[in-house]
Amino acid sequence: MANRTKIGLEIEAGLREAIAHRQGKIALETVIVEPMSASRVKAIRKSVAKSPREFEAKFGIPRRTVEGWEQGRSLDVSSRALLTIIEREPEAARRALTSR
């Protein structure tokens, strides 16, 4: 066991944490991303872009996808999380998505 790597130690620590959580010994921080209405999606889009096409250019989310959300098509949790970030910090989201 003398050749234990940093990543191996991190994996072990993560597994110990998961076991402790499962046994009720610790509580892990969680984030709940609330459902999002079509009108809120549209308001977010309008606050940062004039059109779905401009929104696509800024954030890389296909225009047709945004139009579907604005018409009531359901969003998965990752889409809701991204839109929440865009709503709260549009420039930070744009920088994160465009910088390399």
JONOR-V944200 format. One record per residue. RES is the residue in one small letter. PSI is psi in whole degrees, 0 to 359 (none if undefined). Layout:
# JONOR-V944200
RES,PSI
RES,PSI
This chain:
# JONOR-V944200
m,8
a,339
n,41
r,131
t,164
k,315
i,322
g,318
l,322
e,321
i,315
e,315
a,319
g,320
l,319
r,320
e,316
a,319
i,316
a,320
h,315
r,324
q,358
g,14
k,333
i,155
a,133
l,144
e,135
t,155
v,130
i,121
v,113
e,155
p,158
m,128
s,160
a,322
s,326
r,320
v,313
k,319
a,319
i,311
r,315
k,333
s,340
v,349
a,147
k,329
s,162
p,328
r,317
e,321
f,318
e,316
a,324
k,320
f,355
g,11
i,122
p,138
r,316
r,326
t,313
v,316
e,319
g,316
w,320
e,342
q,4
g,0
r,140
s,151
l,140
d,172
v,323
s,325
s,318
r,320
a,315
l,316
l,324
t,318
i,315
i,320
e,316
r,323
e,67
p,320
e,322
a,318
a,316
r,316
r,315
a,325
l,339
t,341
s,144
r,none
